[in-house]
Amino acid sequence: MKGIQVFKSVLAASAIGSLLMTSTATQAIEQPSYVVVQSNDVYEIRKYEPYIVAEVVVPGPEADAGNQAFSLLGGYIFGKNKGERKLEMTAPVVQTPVTSSASTKIDMTAPVVQTPTSNGFLVQFMMPSAYTLATLPVPTDPQVKLRQVAGKTVAAHRYSGSWSQSNYDEHLNILKAALAKAGVKTQGEPLYSRYNAPFTPWFMRKNEIWFNIHP
């Protein structure tokens, strides 16, 4: 999958890894709200509620795009915003190819979304459900945007293990075959989601592959 190497470099950034470690050690990380509509041995059909993201588009190249984006978004959650409010890191990180002055601490949600685009790479951090576009701190870097994402329905396949290309490809093929057999129509490219920091042992990692599907 295009962008997999970028994804592997993203959470290797020590600052992001440290932030994930701090968040994981102190509390459970909030995730976007969803309802399981259907499930089987291979995947779940989930209906996600709308959520807010902080996002940025970076040019790459592929090997550098993740670090470029996380530098900008990491700066935002570390306090490069109006009010200098600090936010905690989220999980999972999700990626998919597409064609086109208070010191208040803010808890973030999961996942973070990373998307290769025709103009480079789009990376999104999901914001906490307790906040709205009006109450989130405004980014001081004009490259960082806040946006409301509409609710969506996805087919999600969960697996454990390493973040290697071969492990991803194996499970992507499993999900594709199951969806094709069930006649489930997908939209766009797969989203690769992971929930753990780089220091998490490979056998304890939670990974997912999502496809947007027709409701």
C-alpha positions as CSV (number, residue, x, y, z in Angstrom):
1,M,0.0,0.0,0.0
2,K,1.4,3.4,-0.9
3,G,2.3,5.3,2.1
4,I,3.0,2.3,4.4
5,Q,6.6,3.4,4.9
6,V,5.5,6.8,5.8
7,F,3.2,5.4,8.4
8,K,6.0,3.3,9.9
9,S,8.1,6.4,10.3
10,V,5.3,8.6,11.7
11,L,5.0,7.1,15.2
12,A,8.8,6.5,15.3
13,A,9.1,10.2,16.2
14,S,10.3,10.3,19.8
15,A,8.1,13.2,20.8
16,I,4.9,11.5,19.6
17,G,5.9,8.2,21.1
18,S,6.6,9.9,24.4
19,L,3.2,11.6,24.3
20,L,1.4,8.3,23.5
21,M,3.3,6.7,26.4
22,T,2.2,9.4,28.8
23,S,-1.4,9.2,27.7
24,T,-1.6,5.4,27.8
25,A,0.0,5.3,31.2
26,T,-2.3,7.8,32.8
27,Q,-5.7,7.0,31.2
28,A,-7.7,5.3,28.6
29,I,-7.6,7.1,25.3
30,E,-11.0,8.2,24.0
31,Q,-12.1,6.9,20.6
32,P,-14.7,8.1,18.2
33,S,-18.2,6.9,19.0
34,Y,-19.6,4.2,16.8
35,V,-22.2,1.4,16.8
36,V,-21.6,-2.1,15.5
37,V,-24.2,-2.8,12.9
38,Q,-23.0,-6.2,11.9
39,S,-20.1,-8.5,12.7
40,N,-18.5,-11.8,11.7
41,D,-15.2,-13.6,12.1
42,V,-13.4,-11.2,9.7
43,Y,-14.9,-7.7,10.1
44,E,-17.3,-5.4,11.8
45,I,-19.6,-3.0,10.1
46,R,-19.4,0.2,12.2
47,K,-21.4,3.4,12.0
48,Y,-19.3,6.3,13.3
49,E,-20.7,9.5,14.6
50,P,-19.4,12.8,13.2
51,Y,-16.1,14.0,14.7
52,I,-13.7,16.9,14.5
53,V,-10.1,16.7,13.2
54,A,-7.0,18.8,13.1
55,E,-5.4,18.2,9.7
56,V,-2.5,19.2,7.6
57,V,-1.3,18.4,4.0
58,V,2.4,17.9,3.5
59,P,4.3,17.4,0.2
60,G,6.4,14.3,1.2
61,P,8.4,12.6,-0.3
62,E,6.9,9.4,1.1
63,A,9.8,8.6,3.4
64,D,9.5,12.1,5.1
65,A,5.8,12.9,4.9
66,G,4.9,11.4,8.2
67,N,7.5,13.3,10.1
68,Q,6.6,16.5,8.3
69,A,3.0,16.1,9.2
70,F,3.5,15.0,12.8
71,S,5.9,17.9,13.4
72,L,3.1,20.3,12.5
73,L,0.2,18.5,14.2
74,G,2.4,17.6,17.1
75,G,3.2,21.3,17.5
76,Y,-0.5,22.1,17.6
77,I,-1.3,19.6,20.3
78,F,1.9,20.6,22.3
79,G,0.6,24.1,22.5
80,K,1.2,25.9,19.2
81,N,-2.3,27.4,19.3
82,K,-4.0,30.4,20.6
83,G,-4.1,30.0,24.4
84,E,-1.2,27.6,24.3
85,R,-3.4,24.7,25.4
86,K,-1.8,21.3,25.4
87,L,-3.5,18.2,24.1
88,E,-2.6,14.5,24.5
89,M,-1.8,12.2,21.6
90,T,-4.5,9.8,20.2
91,A,-4.7,6.4,18.6
92,P,-5.1,4.7,16.2
93,V,-3.3,6.3,13.4
94,V,-5.2,5.7,10.1
95,Q,-4.0,6.2,6.6
96,T,-5.4,5.7,3.1
97,P,-4.5,6.7,-0.4
98,V,-6.9,9.0,-2.2
99,T,-7.0,10.7,-5.6
100,S,-7.4,14.1,-4.9
101,S,-2.6,31.6,27.2
102,A,-3.9,29.2,29.7
103,S,-2.1,25.9,30.1
104,T,-5.3,23.8,30.1
105,K,-4.7,20.1,29.3
106,I,-7.1,18.7,26.7
107,D,-7.5,14.9,26.3
108,M,-7.6,13.7,22.7
109,T,-9.4,10.9,21.0
110,A,-8.6,8.2,18.6
111,P,-7.9,7.7,15.7
112,V,-5.4,9.8,13.9
113,V,-5.9,9.7,10.2
114,Q,-3.1,9.7,7.6
115,T,-4.0,9.9,3.9
116,P,-1.7,10.1,0.9
117,T,-3.4,12.5,-1.6
118,S,-2.8,13.8,-5.1
119,N,-1.1,16.9,-3.5
120,G,0.9,15.0,-0.9
121,F,-0.2,13.5,2.3
122,L,-3.1,14.4,4.5
123,V,-2.8,13.6,8.2
124,Q,-5.6,14.1,10.7
125,F,-5.7,14.1,14.5
126,M,-9.1,13.5,15.9
127,M,-10.3,15.9,18.6
128,P,-12.1,15.1,21.9
129,S,-15.8,14.7,21.8
130,A,-16.1,17.3,24.6
131,Y,-15.1,20.0,22.3
132,T,-16.6,21.8,19.3
133,L,-15.0,23.8,16.5
134,A,-15.9,26.9,18.6
135,T,-14.2,25.7,21.8
136,L,-11.0,24.0,20.4
137,P,-7.9,26.1,20.4
138,V,-7.2,27.9,17.1
139,P,-4.0,26.7,15.4
140,T,-1.3,29.4,15.1
141,D,0.2,27.6,12.1
142,P,-2.0,28.3,9.0
143,Q,-1.2,24.9,7.6
144,V,-3.1,23.2,10.4
145,K,-6.8,23.2,9.8
146,L,-9.8,22.2,12.1
147,R,-12.6,20.5,10.3
148,Q,-15.9,18.6,11.1
149,V,-16.0,15.1,9.5
150,A,-19.3,13.7,8.7
151,G,-20.4,10.4,10.2
152,K,-19.6,7.3,8.1
153,T,-20.0,3.6,7.9
154,V,-16.9,1.4,7.7
155,A,-16.0,-2.3,7.5
156,A,-13.2,-2.8,10.1
157,H,-10.9,-5.8,10.2
158,R,-8.8,-6.1,13.4
159,Y,-5.5,-8.0,13.6
160,S,-2.4,-8.0,15.8
161,G,1.3,-8.2,15.1
162,S,3.9,-6.1,13.4
163,W,3.4,-3.0,11.2
164,S,5.3,-4.7,8.3
165,Q,4.1,-4.4,4.7
166,S,3.6,-8.2,4.5
167,N,1.4,-8.4,7.6
168,Y,-0.7,-5.5,6.3
169,D,-1.0,-7.0,2.8
170,E,-2.0,-10.4,4.2
171,H,-4.9,-8.9,6.3
172,L,-5.9,-6.5,3.5
173,N,-6.4,-9.5,1.2
174,I,-8.4,-11.3,3.9
175,L,-10.7,-8.3,4.3
176,K,-11.1,-7.7,0.6
177,A,-12.0,-11.4,0.0
178,A,-14.6,-11.4,2.8
179,L,-16.2,-8.2,1.6
180,A,-16.4,-9.4,-2.0
181,K,-17.9,-12.7,-0.9
182,A,-20.6,-10.8,1.1
183,G,-21.3,-8.4,-1.7
184,V,-20.3,-5.4,0.4
185,K,-19.6,-2.3,-1.8
186,T,-16.7,-0.2,-0.6
187,Q,-15.8,3.4,-1.3
188,G,-12.3,4.7,-1.9
189,E,-9.1,3.1,-0.6
190,P,-8.4,1.2,2.6
191,L,-7.6,3.0,5.8
192,Y,-4.8,1.5,7.9
193,S,-5.4,2.0,11.6
194,R,-3.1,1.4,14.5
195,Y,-3.7,2.0,18.2
196,N,-0.3,1.7,19.9
197,A,3.0,3.5,20.3
198,P,6.2,2.1,18.7
199,F,7.5,0.8,22.0
200,T,4.5,-1.6,22.3
201,P,5.6,-5.2,21.8
202,W,4.5,-6.4,18.3
203,F,2.4,-9.2,19.7
204,M,0.4,-6.8,21.8
205,R,-0.4,-4.3,19.1
206,K,-3.9,-3.6,17.9
207,N,-4.2,-2.9,14.2
208,E,-7.2,-2.4,11.9
209,I,-7.9,-2.0,8.3
210,W,-11.1,0.0,7.4
211,F,-13.0,0.4,4.2
212,N,-15.7,3.1,3.8
213,I,-18.8,1.4,2.6
214,H,-22.2,2.5,1.4
215,P,-24.6,2.8,4.3
